[in-house]
Amino acid sequence: MNRREVVRRVLEHGRPPYVPWSFGFTVEAGERLLGHYGLTDLQELKETLGDHLLRLGSETGWFEPAGPDRVRDAFGVIWNRSIDKDIGNVEGCRLATPSLRGFRFPDPLDLRIFADIPAKIARHGDRFRVFEIGFSLWERAWTLRGLENMYADLLDHPRFARELLEAIAEWNLAQVREALRYDIDGVYFGDDWGQQHGLQIGPRLWREFLRPPLERMFAEVKRAGRFVVVHSCGDVQELFDELIGMGLDCFNPFQPEVMDVFALLERYRGRLSFFGGLSTQRTLPYGSPEEVSRETRRLLAAGAAGGYLFSPAHDVEGDVPLANLLAFIEEVRRQVS
């Protein structure tokens, strides 16, 4: 059974031969591991670590220089990377008024999104293939409009809020339809709806504004017989039953700081798979290597019956010591050694 088949077994609610894994690293953490293994390329690193997911598409899109420590994304949003080197912090407000008049979306079929898919599949065909769309709805909306403005628009300008969210969904759907022409296994929608306790906008507004476009995006993937994976940071567990009914197959990042990951694994096994689980807020930056190994083994044991892909709960940050990085890497690889 190759890596692709192991992940499929998990998402189809079977018992895998071992718990599959996939890791993400920020620039600083990735460079530390590249140096340790004597590598120069992140794709080579993922192959060295036995990563089970092949990530396709452009995820958060492409960026162009826009001044010192700043980049401009495809939507024209300026990101300050003086502190956060990976994505950055939004500067300014691309949509200064609650209107799309005069605003043009970038080409959803830009060759930079799809050009390397055939070569990646040819080279890494034994990995589970996920086409990624980052900032896939709520995040894309507020990065364009500004977070406070977007909150207010839900109440003060609901027609515009729906128009913006539906336009973003249509942009995503154009990408999804193109991606489904390739031999992929699923689509990964990245977004953040939660905070440390509960939803950012509450369940009523989530259902009114976000659920309809999400249902259309999920349905396009499910009609093609592929898997739906969602990333949402924060405490969104009140939505799990609803999301399952909408077609969700796998949820990430599964943060132990905001939910009881072990209880949820047991509760939803057979209905929903989880991907993540190792604390990036506490255990990885502040624990000892022994504590990281112990928590990793505990997660692997809980996931042995299925419904689980191991990963740190988010891309590993640069404040994590190398010894802690190697601790969880060695534990998961030991399963198949």
N, C-alpha and C positions, 0 to 999 in steps of 0.2 A: 504494500500500500504506500503510494507516494504522498508527498506533503499535501498536494491538492486534494487527494481522496480522504486524507485524515480530517481536513477542515470540513469537507462536505459531510463526512460522517457526523461530526459535531453538530453542524447546522441542521442536519436531518434528524437530530435527536437520537442518534445511535451511540453506542459505547465505543470510543476510539481506542486504538492500541496504546496510546499515550496522549497526554495533553499537548496540543499544538501551541505554537507561540509566534509572536511577532513583536518587535521592539521598535520604538521611535526615539530619536535622540535630538536634542537641540544642537546648535553648532558647536558649543563648547564641549558637551559630553561626547559628541561624535568624533571630534578631533582628538580627544583623550584616548578613545578606543582605537582610532586609526593608528595613533602613535604606538599604542601597546602591541597591536598585532602587526605593525610594520606595513600597513596598507595606506593607500592614497585615495581610494574611491569608496563612497558610502554604499554603492550597490555591491561592491566586492565585500564590504564589511557585512552586509545583510546575508550574503551567501555564505560567508565564513561562519556566521552565527546560526545558520540553518533556518532563517526566517521563513515562515510558512505562507506569508501573503506577498503577492506581487501587486504592487500599487501602480495603477495606470492613470493617465490623465494628468492634469496640471494642479489638482487639488485647489489651492488658494489662488491660482492664476499666475500670471507672469508680472514681473516688476521691472521698472526702468529707473535709472538714476534720476533724482530730482533735487540735488543739492547735497551738502554735507550731512551724512548719516540719514539721508532721506531717500525714499523710493516712491514711485507712482505706480499704482496697480492699473489693470486694464480698464477699470471703471473711472479712472481719473482721481482716485482717492490718494492723498499723500500720507505716507506712513513714516513716523520718526523711529529710526532704529538705533538711536544713540544709547538706549538701555537694553531694550529687547532686540537682540540681533537677528532673530529668526523671522518674525513678522513685523513687529513694531507697534506703535501706538498711533491712532488716527489723529491727524492734524486738520483743523478746519472742518468745513461742512460742504460736501459736494452738491447737495440739494438744499440750497439755502431757504427755499420756500416749499410748502406742501404741494408740489406740482412736478409732473414729469415733462411739462412743455419744454421743448428744445433739448431735452436730454436724450442721448443716443447710447444704447447698450453696445458693448463690444460684440464682435462676431463670435457666436457660440461655437462655430465650427472652425475656428482658427486652427491652422495646421499645427501650431505649437502644442495643442492639446492632444492630438491624435497621431502625429507623425511617427513617434517611436513605439507605438503599441505593437505592431507586428514583430519588430526586432526583439522587444522585451519578451513577448510570448515565445518566440522561437528559442531564445536563450534560456529562459527560466520557466519552461512549460510545465514543470512538475510542481509549481506553486499555485495556490488558490488566487485567482485573478479578480481583483476588485478595481472598478473604475471609480475614482474619487472626485467628488465635488465638494470643495470646502466653502464655508460661508454660504450654505445652500439656501437660506431663506431669511430668518430673523437677523442673523449677523450681517448678511449682505445689505439688508434694509437699513439697519442702524448705522453701519459704516458709511453709507451714502448720505443719510439724513441727519446723523448725530443721535447719540443714544437718548438724551433728554427729549429732543424733538420727537423722536420716534415714539417714545412713551406717550407724550402728549397727543400725538397724531391719532393714536388708537381711540382716544376719547373726543378730541376736538375736530379731527379731520378723518373720520373713519372711511369715507369714500376713497380718499387719496391713499390711506394705509392699505386698503384692499387692492387698489390699482397697482401700487408698488410691489406688494407681495406676489400678486398674480403675474406681474411682468417678470419678476425674478424667477418664478416657477416655470414660466414659458421658456426663459433662457436656459434653465437647467434641463428642461425636457428636450430641447433641441440637442443638447449634448448627450443625454441619455439615449435618445433614439439612434444617434450616430454610434455611440459606444456599443450598443446592442448588436451592431453589425459584426462585431468581433467576437471571438470565442472567449467571452468573459464569464465569470461565475456570479458576480453580483455587483451592485452599486452601493457605494458608501457615501451617505449624505452627512457632511459635517455641519454642525450648528451648535449653538449653546442656548438652551432654554432655562437652565437652572441656576441657582445660586447655592450658597452653603446650606440654606434651609428653604426648600420649596422653589416654586417657579418664579422667574423674573416678573412675569406679567399676570400670574394667577391662572387657574384652570379655565375660568369663564372666558377670558380674553384669548387664551391659547386656542380654545375650541372655536371661537368665533372667527379669529383672523388667521391662525396658522394651520389648523387642521384641514380646511378645505384644499389649499394648495399642496399640503403634504400628501393627502390622499391621492391626488392626481399623480404626483411623482411616484409614490409607491406602486400605484396600480400599473403604471407603464412598465415597471420592472417585473412585477409579478406576472403580467400577461405574457411576458417573454420567458417565463419559467426560471427566472434568476432570483437570487437572494437579495433582500434589502437589509442593509446595515446602517445604523444611525449612530453618530457621535453627538452627544450632548453633555457637556460638563455640568456639574451641579446635581442637586437633589431633584430628580424628576420621576421618582419611583411611583408617584400617584398616577402617572400616565401609562404605566407598563401594560395593564390590561387593555386599555384603549388602543395603544400602539400595536399590540398583537392582533387585535381585530382589524386594524388597518393594513396588516401584512408584514409587520416588522419581524425579521428573523434573528437579528443579533444586535445587541446594544453595547456601546462603548462610551466612556472609558471605565464605568463601573468603579466609582471612587469610594474606598472604604472610609474616608473621612466624613462622608455625607449619607451613607447607607450601610446596612448590615449585609455585606456581600455574601456571607456564608448562608444566612437565612434566605436571601433572595435566590441563590443558586438552587436550594432545595425546593423552594416554593414554585419556581417557574421551570424547573427541569422538565423537558418534554414539550414545552410551549415556547420558550424563548431562550436563546443562548446569550452568554455574556462574554465580553472581551475586555480584559484589563485587570483591575483588582489589587495590584501591588501599590502601596501608598507612595506617592511622589511628594506628599506634603510633610510626612513624618518619617516613615521607616527608611526610605532611601537616603534623604539628606542627613538625617540625624541618628539613625540606628547604627549599630555595629555590623560588620560583615556577618557575624553569627546570627544577629537578629534578622537581617535580610534573608539569609539562607533559611532560617526557621519559618519565616512568613511565606517564603516561596514554596517550601515543602508543604505547608498547610494548605495553600491554594491549590497546588497540584493534586493533593489528596482529595480535596473537595471536588475538583473537576474531573477526577478519574472516571466517574460514572457518566460523563458526557455533559454537553451544554456549556462548555467553557473553553475559551482560548486564553492562554496566559499572556499577560503583558503588564508592564507598569501602567498605572492609571492614566498617565499622559506621557508625552515625550519627556525623556529624562533630562533634567536641567543640569547646568554646569556646576551647581553646588554639590553634586553627588560625588563622593570620593571614588577613585578608581577601584578600590577594594570592594566597595559595595556594588558597583557595576558588575564586576567579575563574579560576585557571589551569586546573584540571581541567574546570570548567564550560565554559569557552571552547573547550577542545580537543574535547570530545564534541559540542558544538553545531556546530563547524566541519565535521563530517562531512556535515551536511545543509544547509549554508549555500550 
